[in-house]
């Protein structure tokens, strides 16, 4: 399992440990099957954290991007669910994290969209 102190990455996700921030007005992401999906995949190999981690989504992210805030109370991990070419799990120590899902530009559609893994 990989560790990091300030900035970590897993696929299209970038995690940054931050000082505590208010989550007032942010939408909490509900767990599904004991996990919270923080990075969706078109092929079902999602990036998830345990349901004990509170994850909130900012509604004001730039076009094509998602910005999430995770509150980790006990040590946890960010896991990638795919049977092959899996990204190594990232250890999450207690604290608050900002998670950004990258974006890419599609010149054919002339739009910015969420980056796919």
C-alpha positions as CSV (number, residue, x, y, z in Angstrom):
1,X,0.0,0.0,0.0
2,X,1.4,3.4,-1.0
3,X,1.6,6.2,1.5
4,X,1.9,10.0,1.0
5,X,2.1,13.0,3.3
6,X,0.7,15.9,1.3
7,X,-0.3,14.9,-2.3
8,X,-1.1,11.5,-3.7
9,X,-2.6,10.2,-6.9
10,X,-4.5,7.1,-8.1
11,X,-5.4,7.1,-11.8
12,X,-7.4,10.2,-12.6
13,X,-7.7,11.1,-8.9
14,X,-5.4,13.6,-7.1
15,X,-5.6,13.7,-3.3
16,X,-4.3,16.5,-1.2
17,X,-4.3,16.5,2.6
18,X,-5.7,19.9,3.8
19,X,-6.5,21.8,6.9
20,X,-10.0,21.3,8.2
21,X,-12.7,22.9,6.0
22,X,-16.4,23.4,6.6
23,X,-18.6,21.0,4.7
24,X,-21.7,23.1,5.3
25,X,-23.7,23.3,2.1
26,X,-21.9,20.4,0.4
27,X,-23.7,17.3,-0.7
28,X,-22.7,14.1,1.1
29,X,-22.1,11.1,-1.1
30,X,-24.0,8.1,0.2
31,X,-22.2,4.7,0.5
32,X,-23.2,1.8,-1.7
33,X,-22.4,-1.7,-0.7
34,X,-20.2,-0.7,2.2
35,X,-18.0,1.7,0.1
36,X,-18.2,5.2,-1.2
37,X,-17.4,5.6,-4.9
38,X,-15.1,8.6,-5.3
39,X,-14.0,7.8,-8.9
40,X,-16.5,6.3,-11.3
41,X,-15.4,4.2,-14.2
42,X,-17.2,3.4,-17.5
43,X,-16.1,-0.2,-17.1
44,X,-17.0,-0.6,-13.4
45,X,-13.5,-0.5,-11.9
46,X,-14.3,2.3,-9.5
47,X,-12.0,4.0,-6.9
48,X,-13.6,3.7,-3.5
49,X,-13.1,4.4,0.2
50,X,-14.8,2.6,3.2
51,X,-18.2,3.8,4.1
52,X,-16.8,5.1,7.4
53,X,-15.1,7.9,5.5
54,X,-17.4,10.9,5.0
55,X,-17.2,12.2,1.5
56,X,-18.8,15.4,0.3
57,X,-19.0,16.9,-3.2
58,X,-18.6,20.6,-4.0
59,X,-21.2,21.8,-6.5
60,X,-19.0,24.6,-7.7
61,X,-16.3,22.6,-9.5
62,X,-15.0,23.8,-12.9
63,X,-16.7,22.3,-15.9
64,X,-15.9,18.6,-16.4
65,X,-14.3,18.2,-13.0
66,X,-15.4,16.9,-9.6
67,X,-14.1,18.2,-6.3
68,X,-14.7,16.1,-3.2
69,X,-13.8,16.4,0.4
70,X,-13.2,13.3,2.5
71,X,-13.1,13.3,6.3
72,X,-11.1,10.3,7.6
73,X,-11.6,9.6,11.3
74,X,-9.7,6.2,11.4
75,X,-6.9,5.0,9.1
76,X,-8.5,3.9,5.8
77,X,-7.5,3.4,2.2
78,X,-8.4,4.4,-1.3
79,X,-8.8,1.3,-3.4
80,X,-9.1,0.6,-7.1
81,X,-11.5,-2.3,-8.0
82,X,-10.2,-4.1,-11.1
83,X,-8.9,-7.6,-11.5
84,X,-5.9,-6.5,-13.6
85,X,-3.6,-3.5,-13.9
86,X,-4.9,-2.3,-10.6
87,X,-3.6,1.0,-9.1
88,X,-2.0,0.3,-5.7
89,X,-4.1,1.2,-2.7
90,X,-3.3,4.6,-1.0
91,X,-3.2,4.7,2.8
92,X,-5.3,7.5,4.2
93,X,-4.4,8.7,7.7
94,X,-6.9,10.6,9.9
95,X,-7.6,14.1,8.6
96,X,-9.3,15.9,5.8
97,X,-8.5,15.4,2.1
98,X,-9.5,17.3,-1.1
99,X,-10.0,14.8,-4.0
100,X,-10.0,16.2,-7.5
101,X,-11.0,14.1,-10.5
102,X,-9.1,15.4,-13.5
103,X,-10.6,16.6,-16.7
104,X,-9.7,16.4,-20.3
105,X,-10.6,18.4,-23.3
106,X,-12.4,16.7,-26.2
107,X,-11.7,18.9,-29.3
108,X,-14.3,17.0,-31.3
109,X,-17.1,17.8,-28.9
110,X,-15.5,21.1,-28.0
111,X,-16.1,20.5,-24.3
112,X,-14.1,19.8,-21.2
113,X,-15.2,16.6,-19.6
114,X,-14.3,14.5,-16.5
115,X,-11.2,12.5,-17.2
116,X,-11.7,8.7,-17.6
117,X,-9.4,6.1,-16.3
